[in-house]
């Protein structure tokens, strides 16, 4: 009978091994980069870290994509058939099962490239939006920067009136 | 001290970043991004309504005040459209006169 600890470590090892196998062929880096980028829209205090992480994960995604080429079982299969080649499907016996497998693999590869492109574009769009949208973080010790709008002038009024027993200085500046 | 960043120049196409905000690092400061010029418009309104108001010598662009320092006395409340004891710009040139006004207020 197996000890309980051995059972758990075997399960963990099996899970890790599965993840390692999947990560070779699925663009998890890009997915994680997209997730980190999206999270940065909500967690403003962590935004610089999350954006940095999403850039790093993009790098991981590209590395994974490079490695995924090695997942192909037949390294020379790609050279023999072109995408858009013979139609593979039920009732078409003129194309061998092997050729159909190759064709399908090529189509999947093309689709994966497109998805990768979409994921990279989405992460870059998120980075651009984060750069252009909200102001940066206030220096340490200061309250967060508030964006004023016609419907939200109260924050300024509140800050102005907060220390009404002392003189107050207002500076109007342009960021550049 | 209240620092209000507003887009005035053609290069102001994004809010102030961390490096811009860190130029004023004192922890008594409160910083705002005012893309719609809410504060500047209100100050303009205050200036026209208050006859005792000091008037700035410069710095209006696109109809908005900018690059200016405005000093309000103790006891002033924003809702009362308070008169300032000092209002001028550009900031880089008015530091000595602002310091004089500040020491008079203290």
Interface residues (C-beta under 8 A of the other chain):
Chain A: X48 X131 X132 X133 X134 X135 X136 X137 X138 X139 X140 X141 X142 X143 X145 X146 X147 X148 X149 X150 X153 X155 X156 X157 X159 X160 X161 X164 X165 X166 X167 X168 X169 X170 X171 X172 X173 X174 X175 X176
Chain B: X1 X2 X3 X4 X5 X6 X7 X8 X9 X11 X12 X13 X14 X15 X16 X17 X18 X19 X20 X21 X22 X24 X25 X26 X27 X29 X30 X31 X32 X33 X34 X35 X36 X38 X39 X40 X42 X43 X65 X66 X67 X68 X69 X70 X71 X72 X73 X74 X75 X76 X77 X78 X79 X85 X89 X91 X98 X102 X105 X106
